């Protein structure tokens, strides 16, 4: 399974703790896909590497100079941030949001539009928390796939390891 993790590009202690709890409770071995190596994404990569998970970092053109840990796979996308997000989400079997702002929100919407599961951590203090109120189940009237919300990083990690139900959607 290829798991895209969307998370904010800045970091605070609360977010760092939630990321660590997520990985402590992740009992399967997905390949982790992220869009950078700074802020929350750096903690995701470092925690995944500690668990000896395969990690792929898809870098935006503006940050292709970042140094990555030795065993991490680097993809220099040649794309700006949003374009990089298309590659990230399209390459994943499912997407987990650990909290973020517009970039993370875009990635959640992309996953939905592509018929991929989107699992969203709430109570993070970031704008993605508002999605549960605005879109309690579906992101639009097509009802492609329910967006799943979790207040606990532990419960979210357990859900990630359950079998995937994929919906193939061919619309824009």
Buried (B, 14 or more C-beta within 10 A) or exposed (E): EBBBBBBBBEBBEEBBEBBBBBBBBBEEEBBBBBBBBEBBBBBBBBBBBEEEBBBBBBBBEEBEEBEBEEEBEBBBBEBEBEEBBBBBBEBBBBBBBBBBEEBBBBBBBBBBBBBBBBBBBBBBEBBBBEBBEEBEEEBEEEEBBBBBBBEBBBBBBBBBBEEEEEEEBEEE
